[in-house]
C-alpha cells in the first residue's frame, strides 16, 4: 500500500464531500464524484474543459488483502484491509486534485498543463487515453498522431 494516508480513518464518502468542497472553492462547475465499474470517479468542468478522473480501486480478492506476513487473513481482516486501501486511494485522489488546483491558483501552471491527460474529448475518452498508447512510438521518434477530426454532421437539404 502507498504511504500517503495509509492509516486514514476518513471514509470514502467524507472524502468525496471534501473533493466537492475543493472543486467549489476553485470555481469548478458541474462536478460529480462516485463509483463506476469498480473505479473512483471525479468529474468536473474548469475553464470550459471537461475533466475526468477514473481511479482504479484495488481488487478485494488481491493477495495483498487476503494474506499478510503472518499468513491467510480471515474474511473480516481481508475486508478491513481492502476498505483501508480504498480510503487511502480516495485521499490520494483528493490530494492530487487539490494540489493541481492550488498550483493553477498560485500561477505555477495552467489548467491545461495540470489536467491535460484528464481532459475529456468529444469522443468521451480523455486525451491521456488517446495519446498514452502512442508514447512508445513517440519515444522512438515517430511523432504524435493528432486525434483525427470527427466527421462533419450530415446536413439534409
N, C-alpha and C positions, 0 to 999 in steps of 0.2 A: 504494500500500500504506500501511497505517497506520504510525504512528511507533512505537508500543509494540512492543517485541520484534521489530522488523523484521529484525534481524540475528541472531536467536537460533539457536543450534546444537542446541537441545533437541528431541529427536524427539517427535512426537505421542504415541507410546506412553509415553514417560517422563512427559510432561505429564499424561496420563491417570492414571498412577500417583500423581502429585503431587496431582491432584484428589481421588482416593480417600483419600489420607492427610489432606488438609484436611477432607474430609467426616467422616472418623473422629474427628479432633481436636475437631470441633464437635458431636459426637454425632448426626450424621445416620445414618439407618438405610436398609437396602435400597437401597444405592447401586449405580449401574452407569454405565459410560462405553462409548462405541463409536461406530459409524457406522451411519446409517440413510439410505438413498437419497441419498447424497452430502452428508449433513449430520452434523455432530458431535452426539453425543447425550450428555447428562449427566442422570441422573435419580436422585432420592433422596427420602427422607421426612424431614421435620423437623417436630416438634410435630404429628405425625399428619397433616400435609399432604403430599400427593404433589406434588413439584416437578419440572418437566422443562424442560430447555433443548434446543432443536434449533437449532443454529447453522449457517446455510448456509455451505458451503465454496465456495471460488472454482471457477469452471469452468476446467479446464485449457486449453480452446480459446480463452479470452478473449484479446483483443488485448494486454492488459497482460502476458501471458506469452509470446505468440508473437512479439511485437515489442518492440524497445527504441528508445531515441532514435537508435540507430545503424542501425536497420533491422530486417530479419527475423532472428529468432533461430534457431539450429539446434534440432533436436528435443531434444537433450541440454540446451541452455541453457533452453529453454522448460519442460522438466520440472523443472529445478533451480529456476527462478523460481517455478513453481507450488508445489513442495514447500516452499519458503521461506514462501510465503503461508499454506499450511496450518499450518505450525509456528507462525506468528505468530497465527493465529486461535485455535489451541488455548491458547497462552499468554495471550491476551486473555480467553478463557473462564475459565481458572484465576484470573486477576486479579479478574474481576468477582465470581466466586463467593466467593473468599477475602475480598474487601473487604466484601461483604454479610454474610458470617458474622461477621466481626470487628465490624462496626457493630452487629449484634444482640448479640454478647457484651459489647460495651462499653456497652450500654444506650442507644445513639444512636437506634435504631429497633427495630421488632419483626420477627419472621419474616414476618408478614402484610404489613407495609409493604414490606419488601425484596423479597419474592418473589411479590407479588400477581399480576402478569401471567403468571407461570410456574406457578401452582397448577393442578393437573390437576383437571378437573371429572368428574362421574360419566359424562359422555359420552365421556371420553377426550381432549377438547380442553383447552386451557388457558383461563384467564379472559381472558388477553390476546387469544387467537384469537376469543373470543366478543364481547368489548367493543370492540376496536380498530376493527372496521368501523363501529361506531356513533359514533365520535369526531366526524366531520363534523356529524352531526345534533346531537350533544351541544353542540358549539361554537355551533351556531345557536340553541341554547336549547330544543331538542326533548326534552331529558331522556334518561335512560337507560332502556332496556327491560331490566328484570331478566331473567335467564335463566328461561325457563319451567320449571316443575316437571316432573320426569319422571313419566310416568303410573304410577299405583299398580299393583303387580303383581296379576294376576288370581289370586283365591283360589277354588279349586274346592271345593265342599262335598261 
